[in-house]
């Protein structure tokens, strides 16, 4: 197993892994190149499905979440970013992005697997931001202009009713629109329920699609998502089942600003951000994130701990 200290000592090997297959166990922090081979992940062919056995396992691929020798060992193979945060600090691929006293740190207080996870925490303020992001290689530019990801999330307490919050954000310029950049996001707003959001700079938009599904608290939840530029599409799965009422393709339920005619024009993604961000007065929040995978092919839930 590759430790944080070993990661630094083996930088040459890590760089090589961007181009050839590398294998590791499921508790290792690892970086994988999209061109790698040598293993498959649940749901690695096409978009995760919400049918059959929970929706994120491709029947033609070896299962990676059912134990046995496949299990966690195959989970990082061929993935652009695969991190279980087993160490004292974030790997160099991540950059903390905080405001208003928000904090991002590796913690041993709670973990899905292993002993470490990312702890994001905020104070009770009008704007909260405790997130970590990745730009450039090994994830961007996306070979298929389509971002898939998954993370295990434990949220300590819900947001106050009416507070808009974000947990997953992809950002970049919008093709064909002069100096317009867009965020495509998943989070929530009303009565603790999930929401998709589209927001831009360089044009006035702030669009939404609300779900009836409530964000779970006090438990580990698997979130898997897909942002596709070609189809202007957003999808979210929770514990292997698609949250279908926030599957957005082209337009949502409404917008505050309407400079783009209500269209959700997906960006050419250059940055992916995970954590907690909220935009109105709220209580403080603590959230733990573990077992993150980001790639340009579909990503399923991890093996059980």
N, C-alpha and C positions, 0 to 999 in steps of 0.2 A: 504494500500500500504506500502511496506517495504522500508524505507529510508536507507541511508547509516549508520546513527547512529543506527537505529534499527537493521541493519545487524550485527553490532558488538555485540549489546546487546543480539541478538538471535542466537548466534553461535551454541547452542545446536540444535535449530530447523533447522538451515541450514544443520548441519551434518545429522540430521534425514532425511532430504529431499533427501539425496543420496540413500535412500533405500525405501522410501514410497512416495506416491503421495503428491504433494504440489501444490496449486493453487495460482495464483497471477495475477495482471493485467499487461497489456502489457507495462507499463512504469516502471516496477520494475526491479532492478538488481536481478537476481536469479540464483542459481545453482541447477541443477536437476540431479538426478542419472539415468543412462540408464535403471534401473529396475523399474522406477516409472510408475504409471498409473494414469488415471483420466482425460485424455484429449487427443486430437489429433491435429496435425498440418497439414496444407495443404500439400499434397504430402507425407504423412508420411508412406505410404506403397510402398516400392521399390524405384527405382530411379525416380527423377522428369522426367516427360514426356514433350516433346515439342509439343504435339498434342492438339487438342481440344481447351480449353479455355485459352491457354497461357502456359500450360505445367507443372505447379507445384502444381496442386491440384488433389488429388486422389478422383475419383468420389464416392468411397465407404466410404470416411471419411467426417465428418462435415467440412464445409468451415470455415476457420479462418481469411479470409481476406475480408469478405464481410459485415462487420458490425454486428449489433445485439448482442445478449448475448454471442454467441460463441466467436467471435472477438478476441481481444487481451488477454482475460482472459485465454484462452486455450493455448496460444502460447508457454509458457514455460513448460507446463506440460509434464513430462517425458523426458525433454531434459537434456543432460549432462552439457552444458554451454549455458546460455541464459542471455544476458546482454544488457540493454538499457542505461546504464551509467548515471543514474539520481543521481548524487552526485558530491562531490568535488574532488574525487580521484579514480583511478582505484581500483577495488576490488583485494583482495590478490591472486586470481587465475591468474592474469595477471602480467607479468614482462615487463617493457619497455626495448627495445633493440635499442640503438641509436649509431651513429658515426658521426664524422665530423660536430658537431654542430646540429645534428638533435634533435628534441624535440617531446615528446608525453605527452599530458595533456588533462584532461577533460575541455571542453569549453562550454560556453553558447552562443557563437557567431552564431552557426548554429546547428540545430537538425532536424532529420526527424520527430520524435514524441517527446513529452515532451519538455524539455528545455536544455538538455545536450547531447553532443556527444564527441567522442574522436577526438581531433585535432592533426594531425601529420604534422610536418613542417620541411623543410630542407633549407639549404643555397645553393648557386650556387657553387657547388664543383664537383670534379671529381668522388667522390664516396659519395652517399647519403644513409643514413639509419635512418628512424624514424618509428619504428615498435613496436608492443607489442605481446607477445607470451604467450602460456600456455603449461605446461608440467604436467605429472602425473595426479592424480585424480583431478576432477571427470571425465575427458575425456579419459585419457590413463591409461592402455592399452585398445585399441578398441576391444569390444567384437566380432565384425565381421571383424576386420582388414580392415575397410572401413570407410573413413572420409567424412561426408557430412557437409556443412556449408553454411551460407548465411550472407551477411552484406549489409547494405545500405551505399553507397559511394557517396560523393560529391567531385570531383576533380576541383580545381580552374583553372589550366592551364595544357596543355599537355606537354609531354616531347619533347625535341628537336629531330628532325628526326635522327634515327640511335641509339639513346640512349635506351639501354635495361633496362626496369624497371619491378619490381615485386610488386604485391599487396597481393598475397596469397601464402604461402609457407608451405608445410608439409615436415618433415625431419625425418630420422631414418636410422638404419642399413639395408643393403640389404642381405637377407637370401641367404646362399650358396656362398657368395663372401667374401673372407677373408679381414676384416678391410675396407670394402667399405661402405660408408654412402652416401645417396642420398637425394637430394631436388627435389620435384615435385612442379611446380610453375605455376601460372597464372599472367601475366602482359602484356607487349607489347614491341614494338621496332620501326617498320618502319612506318612513316607517321601517328603516333598516333594509329596504329592498334594493336589489341590484339595478344598475343602470348602465347603458352604453352612452358615450358622450363623444361629440365631434366639435372641436374648437379650433379656431384659426387666428393667426396674426397676419396683417396685411390685407385682411378682409374681415368684415363683421359677421361672424357666425358663432353660435353656441347652441348646439343641437342635442336632442336627447331621444332615448328610447328606454322606457321604463319596464321593469319586470315585476311579476308578482312573487318572485322567489326572494326570500329573506336571506341576508348574509348571516351564516352561522357564526356563533361566538363560543369561545371556551372549548374548542375542539379543533383537531387538524382537519383541514379541508384541501382537497386537490383541485386547483384551478388550472385548466388548460385553455388556451386561447389561440385564435387565428386572425390575423389581419392581412387582407389580400388587396393589393393595389389595383390589379387588373379588373376586378369585379366590384371595387369599392365596398368590400365586405368585411364584417366583423362577426366572429362567433366565439362563444364561451361555453365551456363544459365544466360542471362541478361534480367531483367524485365520479367521473366517467359518463355522466348524463348531460346532454346538451340543454342549456337554458334557452329554449327556443324563442321565447318572447323578447330576447334581446339579440337575436340573430338579425343583423342589419345588412341590407344590400341596397346601396344607393341613396336611400332616404330613411329618416326616422319618423318619430311622432310629431316633432315640431322643432322650431329654432327661435332663439331670442333675436339673433341677427340673421338677415336673409340675403347677404350680398352674393351668395352662391346659389340662390334660388332653392334653398332647402337641400341641395345636394351634399352628400358626404363624399367628397372627392379625396380618396385616400392618398396619402403622401408617398413619395419615394423615401422609404424609411431609412434614417441614418442614426437613430438613437432609440434604445429601449430602456425604460425606467420602471422599477418595481419599488413598492413600499406604501407609504401613506401620505396623501396630500388632501387637504380639505380647505374650503373656501369661505366659510362663515364661522361665527362664534360657536365653539364646540368644547366638549370636555377633552381632557388629555387622552391620548391613546397609546397603547402598547400592542405591537404585533410582531410575531415571529415568522420568519420565512426560511424554508429549508428546501433542499433537493430541487434546485432550479435547473431547467434545461431550456435553452433558446436555440432555434434552428430554422432552416427553410423547408423542413419536412415535418410531418405531423408528429406530435409528442403525446405519449400516454402518461398515465399515473405511475408512480414508482412502485416497486415491490413493497410489501408490508414490512414494518420494522422487525 
